[in-house]
Amino acid sequence: MDRFLIKGGRKLSGSVAISGSKNATLPVMAACLLPQGKSILHNVPHLNDIKMMAHVLRVTGARVDSYDHTLEIDSTHCSFFEAPYELVSKMRASIYVMGPLLARFGQAKVSFPGGCAIGTRPVDMHLQAMEALGAEIEIEHGYILARCKKLQGAEINFDKISVGATANALMAAVLAEGETTISNAAREPEIGSLIDVLTAMGAQITGRDTDRLFIRGVTSLQPAVSSMIPDRIEAGTFLIAAALTGSEITVTSCRPEHLTSLLEKLLEAGLNITTAADQIIIQPGSSLKAVDIVTLPYPEFPTDLQAQFMTLMCLAQGNSRIEETIFPDRFMHVAELNRLDASITVEKNIALVKGVPNLSGAQVMATDLRASAALVLAGLAARGETSIARIYHIDRGYEDIEKKLQTLGADIRRIRA
Ligand code: EPZ
């Protein structure tokens, strides 16, 4: 298995262009099963999760061709309604095919996603939405069997906010008979971009960017051409890399308006931030101040930047309190950061970070996608050399991260095992 070798303590400089969003692309790929024909997606990142979703679509009979940063998805000959265990167990987002398969073919057989490093991650709200729309759900041998001759519009009220359940409900409701409302819907930009693509396919959806979506079902949809929004989590990760190393960099091809909560916290921590249409310039301040964060659904502080921000707080002056409200177990990076001489204690879903003057390089191990990113950031700031094992986690969600960091002046090498 590959690992990263990082020599820390170097300043970064220059600019980095952000890739298309993984979490916007995955549901849109599934949505391409809804129309009959070839949809085209531009600005698609080269990531293992995208390759995995392409494989899931091919299993249903879709044809998926990829060239440069474009995907062509032709769902004309889709005929198999199953997302098998060996795929779903590797990537939870495979469950996104359930809504489209049920809406277009009246049936879907999807393996229960396994747990992962950040918790059990149930799918009860996905199933609640499908049942509300009239589907019969059976669970057998670890598979979800959903059937419904014709989905009927319904009132869907989610007890808590779920990005995935909102996406699946949307993709099922667009072809249901009649009108559907989704209350307590997720408002993440990735849901907005899914709504844009579904609308381009001919769906009738109102309430974009609000927590109440209204869908008027149509009888069929047409293939669409669309371009993926930039990855706000990748952009935030690079901003934190600059903050950690006391560097000035420019992040380009991004959407500053998708990062408001992070930018506010970076300003509070003493960084200088300048934004323009599609770029953010970050410059060091006089000192790095400890700041508290609570992760919450969009537009509040994103859970996907919690590990990276915690790394920044390791070097801040003072103590910071980090509360993780989305995933109960999303502190796997704490033990690894403490190996780098951080001073973090955890009590239930709250981490208390005591700022230290330096981190020191060591051998560490990645456990999940965003924890791996946090360890890379720590290595950039740590004194000496840091070796990070199991970096296949990071390849799931960051396109060419070591090349982008090298361009900014970091001393990071991928050692192929
Ligand atoms: C999406 O996951 C993202 N993944 C996650 O990013 C992100 O952390 C998460 O949203 C929250 O923003 C993709 O978009 C592919 P949820 P998702 O449903 O949809 C619970 C990354 O690093 N829940 O919003 O799976 C769930 O356990 C990944 O790129 C239920 O209880 O997240 C969690 O506690 C990690 N029942 C909370 O809701 C359900 O049926 C929010 O989960 C569904 C979710």
Residues whose N, C-alpha, C, O or C-beta is under 5 A from the ligand:
A	BS01	EPZ	N23 L26 A93 R121 P122 V123 D124 M125 H126 I161 S162 V163 G164 A165 T303 D304 I326 F327 L369 R370
